[in-house]
């Protein structure tokens, strides 16, 4: 629901309590030990603002020493990525990684008989493309993020014993997918992947085989690197994507949530992969300790199975924005989104995605607090001097009012040379949902804690999740997924129109 359903554009007062740290721990930390003798790799110092905030609470500097020094310092640091199930903030830190952190903390303290001077295990979320560079630079000690052992990663990291059974990279399909008989059926079709993933390599290998068979290669469409595999499965299940490539265990984990996803374990792009945790090669004592820990707690053990099942839960997932009825509404209203998006300097496609999240593009929707129409605005918000659009009971002025309110939020609070257009819009969406005053304060807190206040994903969103809750983070996440979907629709429509014109149909 829009912020307008709760407060007016000038809202600047909301309850807020600063957090003492962003690194989550199993207990309150003790003071840290002595300075490190070994220094981190200086080539990754740009990581400091992003992950050093996770160390401030412990009073330590980055280091690359082994387990004995970690125990002396009384801090072991886990690097992970933020996301549903794995690690998220909702009434405190939760998720599979947090559970493992608590278990590891207990086992370490028992093994070292630390007594009252306990070793703390901190969880520090970073962007996925920073995991291994942060490990190498000494900003964390363990990478625990569902990473596959690859030869490229082995060249710079040491891996524990596998924490999973052998994996396969498979195709999952959704309600919008055409029939596929074999992998060759993908010839000439588009697959959306993160270019940094092993899945992109697998598609390139498939393309080599297709070309040898005189078939058209698969078209690779780059996905935003902030999207996790769970996001791709969600988009497939909602019909936003026809298919995706994922490790075979992931759709199994979420099978009770994403019930429309079909697991095509007969369509295998790669097999034999294993998941493991990574440490620095210079930390053999930590590696040995973790190998024992993994043996007792990995997948298949009672602990491993219990925590995995505990966090496969029903978040506010995205819905199908390209079903027949939904797509018809989008195309019927697209001229309004284009007109007022351009008029007010808001990406028209993002505006449409916001409308879908708010009301499924249905002007007849009314909320229990009186928010109206496609953009779910309160009449009081529409009447505010910074919006001043009458007749929001009608669809066109409703969309114009939503666009103008978004433009007001963005220009007043979230614009400038230091913030790009997309991130300014994403942060404005959070303000639309949770109130501009609150989001402004949380951006300041993000900067104070070492996050980039001008980036939403993996930065401001982490603080918002902690202080506001999951609702606003999921609100922005869903809109971003709808935004990508509508962009693909626009491209496909343009290509189809061009093809029809070239063939003389139109």
Number of C-alpha atoms within 10 A of each C-alpha: 20 26 23 26 23 19 20 24 24 16 14 15 12 13 9 12 9 10 11 9 14 24 22 23 21 20 13 11 18 17 14 19 16 12 14 16 10 12 14 20 17 10 10 16 15 11 16 18 15 23 25 22 21 28 22 16 19 21 16 19 17 23 22 24 19 19 21 13 18 22 20 15 22 23 28 23 24 28 29 25 25 25 18 21 21 20 22 23 21 15 12 11 19 17 22 22 25 23 19 21 23 17 16 21 22 16 14 21 18 13 10 12 11 14 9 8 14 23 27 29 27 28 30 25 26 21 18 19 13 18 23 21 17 28 27 24 23 25 31 30 28 26 25 22 22 17 18 20 19 13 9 8 14 12 9 16 21 20 24 23 20 19 19 18 14 14 18 20 21 23 21 24 24 24 18 17 15 11 9 12 10 12 15 18 13 20 18 15 11 16 19 19 24 19 15 13 13 17 21 19 15 15 20 15 13 19 21 13 14 19 13 10 10 9 16 15 21 22 16 17 14 13 16 14 15 16 17 18 17 18 18 23 25 25 27 26 27 24 24 28 25 20 27 20 26 26 25 20 15 14 23 12 16 20 14 12 17 21 12 16 23 18 18 16 13 11 18 18 20 18 13 9 18 19 22 23 24 29 27 24 16 14 17 14 12 21 23 14 15 21 20 12 17 21 15 14 18 20 18 14 12 11 15 19 13 13 18 17 13 11 17 18 12 11 12 11 16 22 20 22 26 20 15 10 10 16 16 14 17 23 13 11 17 15 13 20 26 16 15 22 24 13 14 16 15 21 19 22 21 24 26 29 26 28 26 24 24 24 19 22 27 19 20 12 17 17 15 8 9 15 23 27 26 29 31 30 31 23 21 18 25 25 16 14 12 17 21 14 20 14 13 24 16 14 20 18 17 25 29 24 26 30 28 23 27 24 23 18 23 24 15 14 17 25 19 13 6 11 14 13 16 15 17 21 25 22 28 29 29 26 26 29 23 26 26 29 18 20 28 18 17 24 24 15 18 24 17 13 24 19 28 18 23 20 20 24 20 19 23 24 30 25 26 25 20 19 21 21 19 20 18 20 23 19 23 25 21 21 23 22 23 27 22 18 20 21 15 15 15 14 11 12 12 12 12 12 14 13 13 12 11 10 9 8 8 9
